[in-house]
């Protein structure tokens, strides 16, 4: 009572309410982030730009030891140690780096991923996303989460679904969704993309690019995982694969099959990939890698009748290339130079342009 200069005798009134403190200022947007714009130009929305015709969407995924599902639903298990291009077209480049799971082993898994979204007039600036083992950022390399300062910048946006474990990148200007996960120590990749974008070429009239999501793994890099319970060997007609080093804690076949069955009740190629990975690595996290790869297919694949695959693809040399057309030598050279040129600005110590 005394603090409000009130007498203890006679009628009293409640004290005047205090003015609440002002709310803290909103956090500033990250570098290169634009405010949400409802009036983004039509060119920055692929489905609007495409008009009444319905886009045909395709899916590609890479996970585990690694197992590849191409845009044409071919399924392969590959060695592909080192850096390999997953996607290379007019709009973006995706490159993965695979490292041995165990010293001296033919089994590899994805330890690094680089995605370059190329400049698209009126919509997005060039953006680079890089992920490595134990480093799955929720922003592009420059710290931004969208396409920059152009009018349609929010047609490219990155969203963190699970901190350090799952990010999703929406590129609406090319109708594309990319999902990147870290499962255990290694990365997985999945993409949904219109067929028109898949086949977009740097050179007008050029042949299709030599990248894994479109053409699959080279014959010499494919691993024959059958019979399922036996040791992995080289694909028929190619040089034998090096014997996989024994994992410190290997699973008996029955145990591996039971663990995979818990997550993958349908005995399709994802189930087989899971069993193969447990037998060759002894790492139970590969069970989750196969499980999430199939979950991404369910979310991203446009043909629900093709969620499960049962027939593994091992093509004769040159068959896939013949179906897609010849690859010009200039295309291979320019593709390598382009990727190098795009990566230089983000490398430590690179001179400013």
BADRENSE-397933 format. One record per residue (C-alpha): x, y, z; residue in three letters. Coordinates in nm, 4 decimals, always signed. Each point is the difference from the previous one (the first is absolute). Layout:
<sites>
<site x="X" y="Y" z="Z" aa="ALA"/>
...
</sites>
This chain:
<sites>
<site x="+0.0000" y="+0.0000" z="+0.0000" aa="UNK"/>
<site x="+0.2750" y="+0.2364" z="+0.0961" aa="UNK"/>
<site x="+0.1782" y="-0.0339" z="-0.3307" aa="UNK"/>
<site x="-0.3044" y="+0.1528" z="-0.1727" aa="UNK"/>
<site x="-0.0453" y="+0.2798" z="+0.2640" aa="UNK"/>
<site x="-0.3273" y="-0.1533" z="+0.1182" aa="UNK"/>
<site x="-0.1463" y="+0.0288" z="+0.3487" aa="UNK"/>
<site x="-0.0655" y="-0.3146" z="+0.1933" aa="UNK"/>
<site x="-0.3371" y="+0.1461" z="+0.1038" aa="UNK"/>
<site x="-0.3027" y="+0.0762" z="-0.2136" aa="UNK"/>
<site x="-0.0906" y="-0.1192" z="-0.3483" aa="UNK"/>
<site x="+0.2774" y="-0.1113" z="-0.2282" aa="UNK"/>
<site x="+0.0364" y="-0.0362" z="-0.3756" aa="UNK"/>
<site x="+0.2235" y="-0.2391" z="-0.1923" aa="UNK"/>
<site x="+0.3292" y="+0.1432" z="-0.1209" aa="UNK"/>
<site x="+0.0253" y="+0.1267" z="-0.3556" aa="UNK"/>
<site x="+0.1164" y="-0.2730" z="-0.2339" aa="UNK"/>
<site x="+0.3584" y="+0.0260" z="-0.1077" aa="UNK"/>
<site x="+0.0807" y="+0.0376" z="-0.3672" aa="UNK"/>
<site x="+0.1351" y="-0.3329" z="-0.1316" aa="UNK"/>
<site x="+0.3508" y="+0.0108" z="-0.1424" aa="UNK"/>
<site x="+0.0328" y="+0.0345" z="-0.3748" aa="UNK"/>
<site x="+0.0613" y="-0.3287" z="-0.1856" aa="UNK"/>
<site x="+0.3592" y="-0.0603" z="-0.1075" aa="UNK"/>
<site x="+0.0806" y="+0.0981" z="-0.3579" aa="UNK"/>
<site x="-0.0288" y="-0.2745" z="-0.2600" aa="UNK"/>
<site x="+0.3215" y="-0.1766" z="-0.0871" aa="UNK"/>
<site x="+0.1523" y="+0.1356" z="-0.3203" aa="UNK"/>
<site x="-0.0196" y="-0.2147" z="-0.3109" aa="UNK"/>
<site x="+0.3078" y="-0.1978" z="-0.0901" aa="UNK"/>
<site x="+0.2371" y="+0.1372" z="-0.2623" aa="UNK"/>
<site x="-0.1537" y="-0.0086" z="-0.3426" aa="UNK"/>
<site x="-0.3491" y="-0.0828" z="+0.1308" aa="UNK"/>
<site x="-0.2869" y="+0.1989" z="-0.1472" aa="UNK"/>
<site x="-0.3390" y="+0.0545" z="+0.1594" aa="UNK"/>
<site x="-0.2774" y="-0.2315" z="-0.1172" aa="UNK"/>
<site x="-0.1458" y="+0.1411" z="-0.3191" aa="UNK"/>
<site x="-0.3464" y="-0.1018" z="-0.1080" aa="UNK"/>
<site x="+0.0478" y="+0.1667" z="-0.3377" aa="UNK"/>
<site x="+0.2931" y="-0.2097" z="-0.1236" aa="UNK"/>
<site x="+0.0078" y="-0.0025" z="-0.3803" aa="UNK"/>
<site x="-0.1699" y="-0.2894" z="-0.1743" aa="UNK"/>
<site x="+0.3317" y="-0.1096" z="-0.1486" aa="UNK"/>
<site x="+0.1066" y="-0.0997" z="+0.3547" aa="UNK"/>
<site x="-0.2794" y="-0.2574" z="+0.0356" aa="UNK"/>
<site x="+0.0633" y="-0.3005" z="-0.2212" aa="UNK"/>
<site x="-0.3566" y="-0.1308" z="-0.0029" aa="UNK"/>
<site x="-0.1435" y="+0.3418" z="-0.0894" aa="UNK"/>
<site x="+0.2651" y="+0.0465" z="-0.2662" aa="UNK"/>
<site x="-0.0748" y="-0.3429" z="-0.1480" aa="UNK"/>
<site x="-0.3626" y="+0.0918" z="-0.0674" aa="UNK"/>
<site x="-0.2835" y="-0.2537" z="-0.0241" aa="UNK"/>
<site x="+0.2189" y="-0.2968" z="-0.0938" aa="UNK"/>
<site x="+0.0756" y="-0.2252" z="+0.2961" aa="UNK"/>
<site x="+0.3686" y="-0.0443" z="+0.0829" aa="UNK"/>
<site x="+0.1407" y="-0.3530" z="+0.0098" aa="UNK"/>
<site x="+0.2036" y="-0.0274" z="+0.3208" aa="UNK"/>
<site x="+0.2875" y="-0.2410" z="+0.0552" aa="UNK"/>
<site x="+0.1965" y="-0.1111" z="+0.3061" aa="UNK"/>
<site x="+0.3620" y="-0.0877" z="+0.0764" aa="UNK"/>
<site x="+0.1461" y="-0.1192" z="+0.3293" aa="UNK"/>
<site x="+0.3378" y="-0.1040" z="+0.1417" aa="UNK"/>
<site x="+0.0452" y="-0.1674" z="+0.3385" aa="UNK"/>
<site x="+0.1958" y="-0.2610" z="+0.1900" aa="UNK"/>
<site x="+0.2908" y="-0.1890" z="-0.1514" aa="UNK"/>
<site x="-0.0877" y="+0.1845" z="-0.2375" aa="UNK"/>
<site x="-0.3165" y="-0.1120" z="-0.1752" aa="UNK"/>
<site x="-0.1245" y="+0.2082" z="-0.2913" aa="UNK"/>
<site x="-0.3518" y="+0.0374" z="-0.1360" aa="UNK"/>
<site x="+0.0147" y="+0.1940" z="-0.3267" aa="UNK"/>
<site x="-0.2524" y="+0.2334" z="-0.1605" aa="UNK"/>
<site x="-0.1101" y="-0.2958" z="-0.2135" aa="UNK"/>
<site x="-0.0481" y="-0.2294" z="+0.3045" aa="UNK"/>
<site x="+0.3103" y="-0.2103" z="-0.0602" aa="UNK"/>
<site x="+0.1377" y="-0.1290" z="+0.3316" aa="UNK"/>
<site x="+0.3703" y="-0.0705" z="+0.0436" aa="UNK"/>
<site x="+0.2555" y="-0.0529" z="+0.2753" aa="UNK"/>
<site x="+0.3287" y="+0.1685" z="-0.0828" aa="UNK"/>
<site x="+0.3563" y="+0.0556" z="+0.1199" aa="UNK"/>
<site x="+0.0482" y="+0.3548" z="-0.1418" aa="UNK"/>
<site x="+0.2696" y="+0.0956" z="+0.2493" aa="UNK"/>
<site x="+0.1037" y="+0.3660" z="-0.0099" aa="UNK"/>
<site x="-0.1887" y="+0.2919" z="-0.1574" aa="UNK"/>
<site x="-0.2790" y="-0.0749" z="-0.2502" aa="UNK"/>
<site x="-0.2650" y="+0.2172" z="-0.1698" aa="UNK"/>
<site x="-0.3581" y="-0.0879" z="+0.0899" aa="UNK"/>
<site x="-0.1704" y="+0.2762" z="-0.2022" aa="UNK"/>
<site x="+0.1360" y="+0.2467" z="-0.2549" aa="UNK"/>
<site x="-0.2401" y="+0.2092" z="-0.2075" aa="UNK"/>
<site x="-0.0855" y="+0.3597" z="-0.0855" aa="UNK"/>
<site x="-0.1302" y="+0.0775" z="+0.3472" aa="UNK"/>
<site x="+0.2058" y="-0.1831" z="+0.2588" aa="UNK"/>
<site x="+0.2972" y="-0.2246" z="+0.0686" aa="UNK"/>
<site x="+0.0055" y="-0.2661" z="+0.2697" aa="UNK"/>
<site x="+0.3228" y="-0.1797" z="+0.0887" aa="UNK"/>
<site x="+0.0578" y="-0.2666" z="+0.2650" aa="UNK"/>
<site x="+0.3198" y="-0.1292" z="+0.1562" aa="UNK"/>
<site x="+0.0015" y="-0.3615" z="+0.1162" aa="UNK"/>
<site x="+0.2598" y="-0.1375" z="+0.2403" aa="UNK"/>
<site x="+0.0749" y="-0.3579" z="+0.1156" aa="UNK"/>
<site x="-0.2089" y="-0.1097" z="+0.2962" aa="UNK"/>
<site x="+0.2925" y="-0.2113" z="+0.1238" aa="UNK"/>
<site x="+0.3704" y="+0.0195" z="-0.0887" aa="UNK"/>
<site x="+0.0707" y="-0.2094" z="-0.3080" aa="UNK"/>
<site x="-0.3685" y="-0.0677" z="-0.0637" aa="UNK"/>
<site x="-0.1843" y="+0.0248" z="-0.3312" aa="UNK"/>
<site x="-0.3044" y="+0.1198" z="+0.1966" aa="UNK"/>
<site x="-0.0324" y="+0.3792" z="-0.0134" aa="UNK"/>
<site x="-0.2555" y="+0.2533" z="+0.1244" aa="UNK"/>
<site x="-0.0661" y="+0.3680" z="-0.0648" aa="UNK"/>
<site x="+0.2054" y="+0.2276" z="+0.2239" aa="UNK"/>
<site x="-0.0389" y="+0.3320" z="-0.1858" aa="UNK"/>
<site x="-0.2635" y="+0.1653" z="-0.2187" aa="UNK"/>
<site x="+0.0186" y="+0.3223" z="-0.2029" aa="UNK"/>
<site x="-0.3019" y="+0.1549" z="-0.1736" aa="UNK"/>
<site x="+0.0391" y="+0.3045" z="-0.2245" aa="UNK"/>
<site x="-0.3172" y="+0.1862" z="-0.0997" aa="UNK"/>
<site x="+0.0896" y="+0.2102" z="-0.3007" aa="UNK"/>
<site x="-0.1117" y="+0.3592" z="-0.0454" aa="UNK"/>
<site x="-0.3538" y="+0.0224" z="-0.1411" aa="UNK"/>
<site x="-0.0926" y="+0.3521" z="-0.1220" aa="UNK"/>
<site x="-0.2739" y="+0.1752" z="+0.2021" aa="UNK"/>
<site x="-0.0109" y="-0.2864" z="+0.2506" aa="UNK"/>
<site x="+0.3182" y="-0.1103" z="+0.1753" aa="UNK"/>
<site x="+0.3671" y="+0.0786" z="+0.0259" aa="UNK"/>
<site x="+0.2525" y="-0.2811" z="-0.0199" aa="UNK"/>
<site x="-0.0093" y="-0.1936" z="+0.3272" aa="UNK"/>
<site x="+0.2208" y="-0.2799" z="+0.1315" aa="UNK"/>
<site x="-0.1031" y="-0.2561" z="+0.2608" aa="UNK"/>
<site x="+0.2663" y="-0.2225" z="+0.1562" aa="UNK"/>
<site x="-0.0464" y="-0.2818" z="+0.2503" aa="UNK"/>
<site x="+0.2559" y="-0.2335" z="+0.1543" aa="UNK"/>
<site x="+0.0050" y="-0.2686" z="+0.2665" aa="UNK"/>
<site x="-0.1168" y="+0.1537" z="+0.3302" aa="UNK"/>
<site x="-0.0697" y="+0.3310" z="-0.1736" aa="UNK"/>
<site x="-0.3458" y="+0.0329" z="-0.1544" aa="UNK"/>
<site x="-0.0587" y="+0.3769" z="-0.0122" aa="UNK"/>
<site x="-0.3423" y="+0.1631" z="-0.0205" aa="UNK"/>
<site x="+0.1298" y="+0.2757" z="-0.2293" aa="UNK"/>
<site x="+0.1922" y="+0.0495" z="-0.3204" aa="UNK"/>
<site x="+0.3752" y="+0.0562" z="+0.0055" aa="UNK"/>
<site x="-0.0464" y="+0.3793" z="+0.0241" aa="UNK"/>
<site x="-0.2252" y="-0.0332" z="+0.3072" aa="UNK"/>
<site x="-0.3259" y="+0.0772" z="-0.1813" aa="UNK"/>
<site x="-0.3063" y="-0.2218" z="-0.0119" aa="UNK"/>
<site x="-0.1531" y="+0.1184" z="-0.3253" aa="UNK"/>
<site x="+0.0949" y="+0.1017" z="-0.3521" aa="UNK"/>
<site x="+0.1492" y="+0.3408" z="+0.0765" aa="UNK"/>
<site x="-0.1138" y="+0.3504" z="-0.0933" aa="UNK"/>
<site x="-0.1881" y="-0.0520" z="-0.3243" aa="UNK"/>
<site x="-0.3754" y="+0.0553" z="-0.0151" aa="UNK"/>
<site x="-0.0818" y="-0.3709" z="+0.0030" aa="UNK"/>
<site x="+0.2629" y="-0.0957" z="+0.2587" aa="UNK"/>
<site x="-0.2408" y="-0.2053" z="+0.2086" aa="UNK"/>
<site x="-0.0526" y="-0.2433" z="-0.2853" aa="UNK"/>
<site x="+0.3175" y="-0.1602" z="+0.1421" aa="UNK"/>
<site x="-0.0151" y="-0.0764" z="+0.3707" aa="UNK"/>
<site x="+0.1663" y="-0.2376" z="+0.2436" aa="UNK"/>
<site x="-0.1866" y="-0.1376" z="+0.3027" aa="UNK"/>
<site x="+0.1435" y="-0.1926" z="+0.2926" aa="UNK"/>
<site x="-0.2320" y="-0.2887" z="+0.0861" aa="UNK"/>
<site x="+0.2134" y="-0.1640" z="+0.2717" aa="UNK"/>
<site x="+0.3014" y="+0.1867" z="+0.1341" aa="UNK"/>
<site x="+0.3217" y="-0.1470" z="-0.1363" aa="UNK"/>
<site x="-0.1860" y="-0.2958" z="-0.1531" aa="UNK"/>
<site x="-0.2460" y="+0.1053" z="-0.2695" aa="UNK"/>
<site x="-0.0274" y="+0.3016" z="-0.2308" aa="UNK"/>
<site x="-0.2293" y="+0.0652" z="-0.2940" aa="UNK"/>
<site x="+0.0694" y="+0.2403" z="-0.2852" aa="UNK"/>
<site x="-0.2898" y="+0.1278" z="-0.2105" aa="UNK"/>
<site x="+0.0922" y="+0.1453" z="-0.3400" aa="UNK"/>
<site x="-0.3446" y="+0.0993" z="-0.1263" aa="UNK"/>
<site x="+0.1374" y="+0.1843" z="-0.3024" aa="UNK"/>
<site x="+0.1058" y="-0.3388" z="-0.1427" aa="UNK"/>
<site x="-0.2688" y="-0.2103" z="+0.1711" aa="UNK"/>
<site x="+0.2614" y="-0.1864" z="+0.2038" aa="UNK"/>
<site x="+0.0130" y="-0.1364" z="+0.3559" aa="UNK"/>
<site x="+0.3241" y="-0.1315" z="+0.1534" aa="UNK"/>
<site x="+0.0262" y="-0.1944" z="+0.3268" aa="UNK"/>
<site x="+0.3366" y="-0.0429" z="+0.1740" aa="UNK"/>
<site x="+0.0391" y="-0.2080" z="+0.3152" aa="UNK"/>
<site x="+0.2783" y="-0.1126" z="+0.2267" aa="UNK"/>
<site x="-0.0653" y="-0.3536" z="+0.1217" aa="UNK"/>
<site x="+0.2685" y="-0.1277" z="+0.2330" aa="UNK"/>
<site x="+0.3266" y="+0.1390" z="-0.1360" aa="UNK"/>
<site x="-0.0988" y="+0.0232" z="-0.3659" aa="UNK"/>
<site x="-0.2230" y="+0.2057" z="-0.2287" aa="UNK"/>
<site x="-0.2983" y="-0.0927" z="-0.2157" aa="UNK"/>
<site x="-0.1405" y="+0.1938" z="-0.2961" aa="UNK"/>
<site x="-0.3409" y="+0.0013" z="-0.1686" aa="UNK"/>
<site x="-0.1492" y="+0.2297" z="-0.2640" aa="UNK"/>
<site x="-0.3290" y="+0.0525" z="-0.1828" aa="UNK"/>
<site x="+0.0438" y="+0.1836" z="-0.3297" aa="UNK"/>
<site x="-0.2028" y="+0.0572" z="-0.3184" aa="UNK"/>
<site x="+0.1227" y="-0.2063" z="-0.2927" aa="UNK"/>
<site x="+0.0368" y="+0.3198" z="-0.2029" aa="UNK"/>
<site x="+0.2484" y="+0.1316" z="+0.2573" aa="UNK"/>
<site x="+0.1821" y="-0.3339" z="+0.0241" aa="UNK"/>
<site x="+0.0801" y="+0.0093" z="-0.3696" aa="UNK"/>
<site x="+0.0879" y="+0.3694" z="-0.0248" aa="UNK"/>
<site x="+0.3455" y="+0.0298" z="-0.1532" aa="UNK"/>
<site x="+0.2744" y="+0.2598" z="+0.0161" aa="UNK"/>
<site x="+0.0548" y="-0.0290" z="-0.3742" aa="UNK"/>
<site x="-0.3063" y="+0.0383" z="-0.2159" aa="UNK"/>
<site x="-0.0409" y="-0.3191" z="-0.1979" aa="UNK"/>
<site x="+0.2708" y="-0.1810" z="+0.2000" aa="UNK"/>
<site x="-0.0259" y="-0.3578" z="+0.1276" aa="UNK"/>
<site x="-0.1008" y="-0.0925" z="+0.3516" aa="UNK"/>
<site x="+0.2560" y="+0.0581" z="+0.2729" aa="UNK"/>
<site x="+0.2087" y="-0.2734" z="+0.1558" aa="UNK"/>
<site x="-0.1436" y="+0.0048" z="+0.3508" aa="UNK"/>
<site x="-0.1191" y="-0.2769" z="+0.2277" aa="UNK"/>
<site x="-0.3638" y="+0.0983" z="+0.0532" aa="UNK"/>
<site x="-0.0613" y="-0.0135" z="-0.3743" aa="UNK"/>
<site x="+0.2322" y="-0.2700" z="-0.1321" aa="UNK"/>
<site x="+0.0676" y="-0.2116" z="+0.3064" aa="UNK"/>
<site x="+0.3383" y="-0.1223" z="+0.1183" aa="UNK"/>
<site x="+0.2624" y="-0.1030" z="-0.2560" aa="UNK"/>
<site x="+0.0046" y="-0.3749" z="-0.0565" aa="UNK"/>
<site x="+0.3410" y="-0.0342" z="+0.1639" aa="UNK"/>
<site x="-0.1335" y="+0.1660" z="+0.3174" aa="UNK"/>
<site x="-0.3078" y="-0.2195" z="+0.0476" aa="UNK"/>
<site x="-0.0045" y="-0.2631" z="+0.2758" aa="UNK"/>
<site x="-0.1968" y="-0.3218" z="-0.0290" aa="UNK"/>
<site x="-0.1701" y="-0.0509" z="+0.3373" aa="UNK"/>
<site x="-0.1591" y="-0.3334" z="-0.0914" aa="UNK"/>
<site x="-0.0251" y="-0.2571" z="+0.1389" aa="UNK"/>
<site x="-0.1187" y="+0.2117" z="+0.2911" aa="UNK"/>
<site x="+0.1589" y="-0.2086" z="+0.2727" aa="UNK"/>
<site x="+0.3354" y="-0.0313" z="-0.1746" aa="UNK"/>
<site x="+0.2976" y="+0.2361" z="-0.0158" aa="UNK"/>
<site x="-0.0225" y="+0.2917" z="-0.2431" aa="UNK"/>
<site x="+0.1844" y="-0.0489" z="-0.3255" aa="UNK"/>
<site x="+0.0532" y="+0.1902" z="-0.3196" aa="UNK"/>
<site x="-0.2712" y="+0.0260" z="-0.2622" aa="UNK"/>
<site x="+0.0211" y="-0.2669" z="-0.2655" aa="UNK"/>
<site x="+0.2361" y="+0.0955" z="-0.2782" aa="UNK"/>
<site x="+0.1978" y="+0.2504" z="+0.2068" aa="UNK"/>
<site x="+0.3130" y="-0.0203" z="+0.2087" aa="UNK"/>
<site x="-0.0566" y="-0.1640" z="+0.3409" aa="UNK"/>
<site x="-0.0669" y="+0.2420" z="+0.2835" aa="UNK"/>
<site x="+0.2541" y="+0.0039" z="+0.2844" aa="UNK"/>
<site x="-0.1113" y="-0.2177" z="+0.2878" aa="UNK"/>
<site x="-0.1801" y="+0.1947" z="+0.2700" aa="UNK"/>
<site x="+0.1943" y="+0.0278" z="+0.3219" aa="UNK"/>
<site x="-0.1629" y="-0.1729" z="+0.2935" aa="UNK"/>
<site x="-0.1990" y="+0.2370" z="+0.2177" aa="UNK"/>
<site x="+0.0898" y="+0.0049" z="+0.3708" aa="UNK"/>
<site x="-0.3502" y="-0.1199" z="+0.0950" aa="UNK"/>
<site x="-0.1502" y="-0.1824" z="-0.2948" aa="UNK"/>
<site x="-0.3563" y="-0.1274" z="-0.0030" aa="UNK"/>
<site x="-0.0917" y="-0.3584" z="-0.0856" aa="UNK"/>
<site x="-0.2296" y="-0.0068" z="-0.3015" aa="UNK"/>
<site x="-0.3050" y="-0.0981" z="+0.2076" aa="UNK"/>
<site x="+0.0559" y="+0.2892" z="+0.2434" aa="UNK"/>
<site x="+0.0511" y="+0.2516" z="-0.2814" aa="UNK"/>
<site x="-0.3154" y="-0.1184" z="-0.1753" aa="UNK"/>
<site x="-0.2025" y="+0.0242" z="+0.3216" aa="UNK"/>
<site x="+0.1229" y="+0.3538" z="+0.0758" aa="UNK"/>
<site x="-0.0877" y="+0.1176" z="-0.3509" aa="UNK"/>
<site x="-0.3388" y="-0.1705" z="+0.0115" aa="UNK"/>
<site x="-0.0948" y="+0.2105" z="+0.3033" aa="UNK"/>
<site x="+0.0230" y="+0.3200" z="-0.2044" aa="UNK"/>
<site x="-0.0567" y="-0.1334" z="-0.3509" aa="UNK"/>
<site x="-0.2697" y="-0.2699" z="+0.0046" aa="UNK"/>
<site x="-0.0195" y="-0.0183" z="-0.3817" aa="UNK"/>
<site x="+0.2905" y="-0.2049" z="-0.1369" aa="UNK"/>
<site x="+0.0779" y="+0.2372" z="-0.2850" aa="UNK"/>
<site x="+0.3353" y="+0.1441" z="-0.1086" aa="UNK"/>
<site x="+0.0070" y="+0.2402" z="+0.2958" aa="UNK"/>
<site x="-0.0266" y="-0.2965" z="+0.2349" aa="UNK"/>
<site x="+0.2725" y="-0.1812" z="-0.1956" aa="UNK"/>
<site x="+0.2208" y="+0.3106" z="+0.0122" aa="UNK"/>
<site x="-0.0480" y="+0.0160" z="+0.3764" aa="UNK"/>
<site x="+0.1068" y="-0.3626" z="+0.0485" aa="UNK"/>
<site x="+0.2982" y="+0.0461" z="-0.2320" aa="UNK"/>
<site x="+0.1180" y="+0.3058" z="+0.1938" aa="UNK"/>
<site x="-0.0243" y="-0.1720" z="+0.3380" aa="UNK"/>
<site x="+0.1950" y="-0.2997" z="-0.1302" aa="UNK"/>
<site x="+0.2774" y="+0.2145" z="-0.1506" aa="UNK"/>
<site x="+0.0315" y="+0.2744" z="+0.2636" aa="UNK"/>
<site x="-0.1360" y="-0.1309" z="+0.3302" aa="UNK"/>
<site x="-0.1516" y="+0.3480" z="+0.0515" aa="UNK"/>
<site x="-0.3654" y="-0.0173" z="+0.1090" aa="UNK"/>
<site x="-0.0535" y="+0.3633" z="-0.1080" aa="UNK"/>
<site x="-0.0171" y="-0.1202" z="-0.3596" aa="UNK"/>
<site x="-0.3381" y="-0.1517" z="+0.0878" aa="UNK"/>
<site x="-0.1333" y="+0.3524" z="+0.0542" aa="UNK"/>
<site x="+0.1694" y="+0.1232" z="-0.3178" aa="UNK"/>
<site x="-0.1985" y="-0.2497" z="-0.2078" aa="UNK"/>
<site x="-0.3190" y="+0.0735" z="+0.1945" aa="UNK"/>
<site x="+0.0226" y="+0.3775" z="-0.0504" aa="UNK"/>
<site x="+0.0951" y="-0.0451" z="-0.3658" aa="UNK"/>
<site x="-0.3261" y="-0.1870" z="-0.0547" aa="UNK"/>
<site x="-0.1930" y="+0.2614" z="+0.2002" aa="UNK"/>
<site x="+0.1446" y="+0.2688" z="-0.2282" aa="UNK"/>
<site x="-0.1131" y="-0.1998" z="-0.3036" aa="UNK"/>
<site x="-0.3527" y="-0.0083" z="+0.1423" aa="UNK"/>
<site x="+0.0075" y="+0.3781" z="+0.0392" aa="UNK"/>
<site x="+0.1733" y="+0.0913" z="-0.3262" aa="UNK"/>
<site x="-0.0833" y="-0.2602" z="-0.2652" aa="UNK"/>
<site x="-0.2944" y="+0.0931" z="-0.2218" aa="UNK"/>
<site x="-0.0883" y="-0.3602" z="-0.0943" aa="UNK"/>
<site x="-0.1296" y="-0.1783" z="+0.3089" aa="UNK"/>
<site x="+0.0075" y="-0.3323" z="-0.1877" aa="UNK"/>
<site x="+0.3807" y="+0.0225" z="-0.0132" aa="UNK"/>
<site x="+0.0757" y="+0.0580" z="+0.3675" aa="UNK"/>
<site x="+0.1363" y="-0.3532" z="+0.0415" aa="UNK"/>
<site x="+0.2524" y="-0.1406" z="-0.2461" aa="UNK"/>
<site x="+0.0823" y="-0.3697" z="-0.0200" aa="UNK"/>
<site x="+0.2290" y="-0.0414" z="-0.3018" aa="UNK"/>
<site x="+0.3565" y="+0.1240" z="+0.0258" aa="UNK"/>
<site x="+0.1459" y="+0.1669" z="-0.3099" aa="UNK"/>
<site x="+0.3281" y="-0.1107" z="-0.1547" aa="UNK"/>
<site x="+0.0208" y="+0.1178" z="-0.3572" aa="UNK"/>
<site x="+0.2377" y="-0.1064" z="-0.2709" aa="UNK"/>
<site x="+0.2798" y="+0.2517" z="-0.0664" aa="UNK"/>
<site x="-0.1230" y="+0.2914" z="-0.2079" aa="UNK"/>
<site x="-0.3682" y="-0.0925" z="+0.0194" aa="UNK"/>
<site x="-0.1054" y="+0.2977" z="+0.2116" aa="UNK"/>
<site x="+0.2246" y="+0.2315" z="-0.1993" aa="UNK"/>
<site x="-0.1485" y="-0.1218" z="-0.3276" aa="UNK"/>
<site x="-0.3502" y="+0.0665" z="+0.1302" aa="UNK"/>
<site x="+0.0878" y="+0.3579" z="+0.0940" aa="UNK"/>
<site x="+0.2170" y="+0.0871" z="-0.2994" aa="UNK"/>
<site x="+0.3731" y="+0.0722" z="-0.0368" aa="UNK"/>
<site x="+0.1898" y="+0.2231" z="+0.2409" aa="UNK"/>
<site x="+0.2022" y="+0.2704" z="-0.1767" aa="UNK"/>
<site x="+0.3595" y="+0.0273" z="+0.1200" aa="UNK"/>
<site x="-0.0493" y="+0.3756" z="+0.0307" aa="UNK"/>
<site x="-0.2884" y="-0.0645" z="+0.2401" aa="UNK"/>
<site x="+0.2195" y="-0.2006" z="+0.2373" aa="UNK"/>
<site x="+0.2778" y="+0.2615" z="-0.0062" aa="UNK"/>
<site x="-0.2327" y="+0.2976" z="+0.0462" aa="UNK"/>
<site x="-0.1901" y="-0.1754" z="+0.2786" aa="UNK"/>
<site x="+0.3189" y="-0.0548" z="+0.1998" aa="UNK"/>
<site x="+0.1216" y="+0.3561" z="-0.0543" aa="UNK"/>
<site x="-0.3391" y="+0.1420" z="+0.0970" aa="UNK"/>
<site x="-0.0149" y="-0.1920" z="+0.3283" aa="UNK"/>
<site x="+0.3550" y="+0.1056" z="+0.0868" aa="UNK"/>
<site x="-0.0784" y="+0.3630" z="-0.0800" aa="UNK"/>
<site x="-0.3154" y="-0.0020" z="+0.2115" aa="UNK"/>
<site x="+0.1740" y="-0.1562" z="+0.2996" aa="UNK"/>
<site x="+0.3021" y="+0.2322" z="+0.0036" aa="UNK"/>
<site x="-0.1829" y="+0.2991" z="+0.1587" aa="UNK"/>
<site x="-0.1016" y="-0.2099" z="+0.3014" aa="UNK"/>
<site x="+0.3365" y="-0.1657" z="+0.0600" aa="UNK"/>
<site x="+0.2038" y="+0.1377" z="+0.2943" aa="UNK"/>
<site x="+0.2620" y="+0.2465" z="-0.1134" aa="UNK"/>
<site x="-0.1437" y="+0.0359" z="-0.3502" aa="UNK"/>
<site x="+0.0562" y="+0.3502" z="-0.1439" aa="UNK"/>
<site x="-0.3060" y="+0.2200" z="-0.0234" aa="UNK"/>
<site x="-0.1479" y="+0.0478" z="-0.3453" aa="UNK"/>
</sites>
